[in-house]
Amino acid sequence: MDVMENFDRWKEFLGAQVDRAQSMGASDEQIAQVAQKMGDFLANKVDPKNAQERLLRDMWSASSEDEQHTLARVMVKMADQAH
């Protein structure tokens, strides 16, 4: 099963990447900026594979850039707590 097909696995994967970035000295803001770029890519290039991904894509598409930054920070926080 692909990590993108299961939301819990996606959060675990993202959490591991957040841990890795933190261990390399990246700040929370730097991590959020990368997460925002990932969000843009996923919203524009990847078809949602489940209801959670569709919801995130729809929320992302309806949001301003500031709101997207907030969503990215929340996803990083969720992933960090899940890992």
C-alpha positions, 0 to 999 in steps of 0.5 A: 500500500502506498503511503499516500493511500492511507491518511494515518500512514501519511501522517506518520511519514510526514512526522518522520520527515518533520523529526528529521528536519528538526534533527538537522536544525530546521526551524518550525517556520522553515518546516512550515514553508516546506510543508506549504510548498508540498501542499501546493504541489499536492493540491495541483498535481496529485489526485486525492486517493481518499476522503481526507485528501479530498477534504485537504485539497478542497480546503487548500484550494479555497484558502488564501496564501496566509490560510494555506500557511496556517494549514501547513503549520497545522498539518506539521503539528498533527504529523509531529504529534502522530509520530 
